[in-house]
């Protein structure tokens, strides 16, 4: 790999992860809108944006996914999981749980390692096994300290890890796969569009989004950008992943949750008792071991 190609890959990957890391600031600007209505705009906007991108591609292999019932079912499940992940993260940010959301993306790659071990018989490195154990200890400590299971973190980590697992079995490009996912999820987006959350009116209610029209024009413009800002970082990541080695991507992927973590503490001023550093210390130690494991030789 040439230096210029490597630098290009770094630029794409950092831009993608950086975008994801900045998204909490964007979602907080839309805090006046119900999280599930934001999800609706995110799904339908992504579908339209992906449709425009894919129209430039004369070859459309993605409909063949549904010729195989098993692959089609996996694609539908992947669509449901990414919708769950998108909606849960927006809800977490706009309910003062950005830090808990960042924890989910710290432990996500560790869960992916275990899924690879279980479903693809991938070999588990010693350091990866220790890292997963440390992450479990960190989650357990956080549960004891807060008195509740960090379900937001686990929901985000599990939904994205299983989503990644399903994506490995669907042999189409990342952009085409996202196009299929948003197309399959579009009925969910339409249903969410018509649900009057927090109101006593029945379903469907065409006026369910009437409160959105009363928002400032800047908020409306930001809402309409949901689709583009959802797909753009994924495109940047996909371009970087084509060039960079796994070890480099594995290191860079923690840029996003780290940015979210500091956003939650220093910008959103979310509560983070000092004792929580104990739990996060185990998580960060697990992350460091994971990064080291990417360059260490596999165990025989």
C-alpha positions in Angstrom: 0.0 0.0 0.0 1.5 3.4 -1.0 1.7 6.3 1.4 -0.8 8.4 -0.5 -3.3 5.6 -0.6 -2.8 5.0 3.2 -3.3 8.7 3.9 -6.4 8.7 1.8 -7.8 5.7 3.7 -7.0 7.4 7.0 -8.8 10.6 5.9 -11.9 8.7 4.9 -12.0 6.6 8.1 -11.3 9.5 10.4 -13.9 11.6 8.6 -16.5 8.8 9.0 -15.8 8.1 12.7 -15.5 11.8 13.4 -19.0 12.4 11.8 -20.4 9.6 14.1 -18.7 11.2 17.1 -20.3 14.6 16.4 -23.8 13.3 15.7 -24.9 13.6 19.4 -24.6 17.4 19.0 -26.8 17.2 16.0 -29.4 15.0 17.7 -29.5 17.3 20.7 -30.5 20.2 18.4 -33.6 18.1 17.5 -34.5 17.4 21.2 -37.9 19.1 20.8 -38.9 16.4 18.3 -39.9 12.9 19.6 -37.1 10.4 19.1 -39.3 8.0 17.2 -40.4 10.8 14.8 -36.7 11.6 14.3 -36.2 7.9 13.5 -39.0 8.1 10.9 -37.2 11.0 9.2 -33.9 9.1 9.5 -35.3 6.0 7.8 -37.3 7.7 5.0 -34.6 10.3 4.4 -31.9 7.6 4.1 -34.0 5.7 1.7 -34.4 8.7 -0.6 -30.7 9.6 -0.3 -29.6 6.1 -1.0 -32.0 5.9 -3.9 -30.4 8.9 -5.5 -26.9 7.4 -5.0 -27.9 4.0 -6.4 -29.5 5.5 -9.5 -26.0 6.3 -10.7 -25.2 2.6 -10.6 -26.5 0.8 -13.7 -26.1 -2.6 -12.1 -28.7 -3.4 -9.4 -27.7 -6.8 -7.9 -29.4 -6.2 -4.6 -33.0 -7.4 -5.5 -31.4 -10.9 -5.9 -31.1 -11.0 -2.1 -34.8 -11.8 -1.8 -34.7 -14.7 -4.3 -33.2 -16.7 -1.5 -35.7 -16.8 1.4 -33.0 -17.2 4.1 -30.9 -14.4 2.8 -34.0 -12.2 2.4 -35.0 -13.0 6.0 -31.6 -12.0 7.2 -31.8 -8.8 5.3 -35.1 -8.0 6.9 -33.8 -8.8 10.4 -30.7 -6.6 9.7 -33.1 -3.7 8.7 -35.0 -4.1 12.0 -31.8 -4.1 14.0 -30.3 -1.0 12.4 -33.6 0.8 13.0 -33.5 -0.2 16.6 -29.9 0.9 16.9 -30.6 4.3 15.2 -33.7 5.0 17.3 -32.2 3.9 20.6 -29.1 6.1 20.1 -31.2 9.2 19.3 -33.4 8.5 22.4 -30.3 8.0 24.6 -28.7 11.3 23.5 -31.9 13.3 23.9 -32.6 11.8 27.3 -29.3 12.6 28.9 -27.6 9.2 28.4 -24.9 10.0 25.8 -22.2 8.5 28.1 -24.2 5.3 28.4 -24.5 5.3 24.6 -20.8 5.7 24.1 -20.2 2.7 26.4 -22.3 0.6 24.0 -19.9 1.4 21.1 -16.9 0.7 23.3 -18.0 -2.9 24.0 -19.6 -3.5 20.5 -16.4 -4.9 18.9 -15.8 -7.2 21.9 -19.3 -8.7 21.4 -18.6 -9.0 17.7 -15.5 -11.1 18.6 -17.6 -13.6 20.6 -20.2 -13.8 17.8 -17.5 -14.5 15.3 -16.3 -17.3 17.6 -19.7 -18.8 17.9 -21.0 -18.5 14.4 -17.9 -18.5 12.2 -15.6 -20.6 14.3 -13.1 -17.7 14.3 -10.1 -18.2 16.6 -10.1 -16.2 19.8 -6.8 -14.6 20.7 -5.8 -14.7 24.3 -5.8 -10.9 24.7 -9.3 -10.8 23.1 -10.6 -13.3 25.6 -9.1 -11.3 28.5 -10.6 -8.1 26.9 -14.1 -9.6 26.8 -13.8 -10.7 30.4 -12.7 -7.2 31.5 -15.6 -5.6 29.6 -18.0 -8.0 31.4 -16.5 -7.0 34.8 -16.9 -3.3 33.8 -20.6 -3.8 32.9 -21.2 -5.8 36.1 -19.5 -3.0 38.3 -21.6 -0.3 36.5 -24.8 -2.3 37.2 -23.9 -2.6 40.9 -22.9 1.1 41.2 -26.0 2.4 39.4 -28.4 -0.2 40.7 -29.7 -1.0 37.2 -28.5 -2.9 34.1 -27.0 -0.5 31.5 -29.7 -1.6 29.0 -29.0 1.3 26.6 -25.3 0.3 26.3 -26.1 -3.4 25.9 -29.0 -2.6 23.5 -26.7 -0.5 21.2 -23.8 -3.0 21.4 -25.9 -6.1 20.8 -28.1 -4.6 18.0 -25.0 -3.4 16.1 -23.0 -6.5 16.7 -25.8 -8.8 15.5 -26.4 -6.4 12.6 -22.7 -6.8 11.6 -23.0 -10.6 11.9 -25.9 -10.6 9.5 -24.1 -8.3 7.1 -21.3 -10.8 6.7 -23.8 -13.3 5.3 -25.3 -11.0 2.7 -23.0 -10.7 -0.2 -23.7 -7.2 -1.6 -21.9 -3.9 -1.2 -22.3 -1.7 1.8 -24.2 1.1 0.1 -26.5 -1.3 -1.8 -27.1 -3.2 1.5 -28.0 0.1 3.2 -30.3 0.9 0.3 -32.2 -2.4 0.8 -32.3 -1.9 4.6 -33.9 1.5 4.3 -36.3 0.3 1.7 -37.4 -2.6 3.8 -37.6 -0.3 6.9 -39.7 2.3 5.0 -43.1 0.9 6.2 -41.8 1.4 9.8 -40.8 4.9 9.0 -44.3 5.6 7.5 -46.0 4.1 10.6 -43.9 6.1 13.0 -44.7 9.2 10.9 -48.4 8.8 11.7 -48.2 7.9 15.4 -49.2 10.8 17.7 -46.7 10.1 20.4 -47.7 11.6 23.8 -51.1 12.6 22.5 -54.5 10.9 23.0 -55.5 11.0 19.3 -55.9 7.7 17.5 -53.8 6.0 14.9 -53.3 6.8 12.1 -53.2 10.6 12.7 -52.1 12.6 9.6 -51.6 15.6 12.0 -49.2 13.7 14.3 -46.3 15.9 13.1 -48.2 19.2 13.3 -46.0 20.3 16.2 -42.9 20.0 14.0 -44.3 22.7 11.7 -44.2 25.1 14.6 -40.5 24.6 15.1 -37.9 27.2 13.9 -37.0 26.9 10.2 -33.4 25.9 11.2 -34.8 22.9 13.1 -36.9 21.8 10.1 -33.9 22.0 7.8 -31.8 20.0 10.3 -34.6 17.4 10.4 -34.6 17.1 6.6 -30.9 16.4 6.6 -31.3 13.3 8.8 -31.0 10.9 5.8 -27.9 12.5 4.3 -26.1 12.7 7.7 -27.0 9.1 8.4 -25.6 7.7 5.2 -22.6 10.0 4.6 -20.4 8.7 7.5 -21.2 5.1 6.5 -20.0 5.9 2.9 -16.8 7.5 4.3 -16.2 4.5 6.5 -16.8 2.1 3.6 -14.3 3.9 1.5 -11.7 3.9 4.3 -12.3 0.2 5.0 -11.4 -0.7 1.4 -7.9 0.7 1.9 -6.9 0.4 5.5 -5.8 -2.8 7.3 -8.1 -4.1 10.0 -5.6 -3.2 12.8 -5.8 0.5 11.8 -9.6 0.5 11.5 -9.8 -1.3 14.8 -7.9 1.5 16.4 -9.8 4.4 14.7 -13.2 3.0 15.5 -12.9 4.1 19.1 -12.7 7.7 18.0 -16.5 7.9 17.8 -17.4 6.7 21.3 -14.6 8.7 22.8 -15.9 11.9 21.2 -19.4 11.0 22.4 -18.1 10.3 25.9 -16.4 13.7 26.3 -19.4 15.4 24.7 -21.7 13.9 27.3 -19.4 15.0 30.2 -18.1 18.4 29.1 -20.8 19.8 26.8 -24.1 18.1 27.9 -22.9 18.0 31.5 -24.4 14.6 32.1 -24.1 13.0 35.6 -21.0 10.9 35.9 -20.1 10.0 39.5 -16.4 9.5 40.2 -17.0 5.8 41.1 -18.1 5.2 37.5 -14.5 5.6 36.5 -13.9 2.2 38.1 -16.3 0.6 35.7 -15.1 2.6 32.7 -11.5 1.8 33.7 -12.2 -1.9 33.0 -13.9 -1.0 29.7 -11.0 1.1 28.6 -8.5 -1.6 29.6 -10.5 -4.0 27.5 -10.4 -1.6 24.5 -6.6 -1.3 24.9 -6.1 -5.0 25.0 -8.4 -5.4 21.9 -6.3 -2.9 20.0 -3.1 -4.7 21.0 -4.6 -8.0 20.0 -5.2 -6.8 16.4 -1.4 -6.8 15.8 -0.5 -9.8 17.9 -0.1 -13.3 16.4 -3.1 -15.7 16.7 -2.9 -18.5 19.2 -2.6 -21.9 17.7 
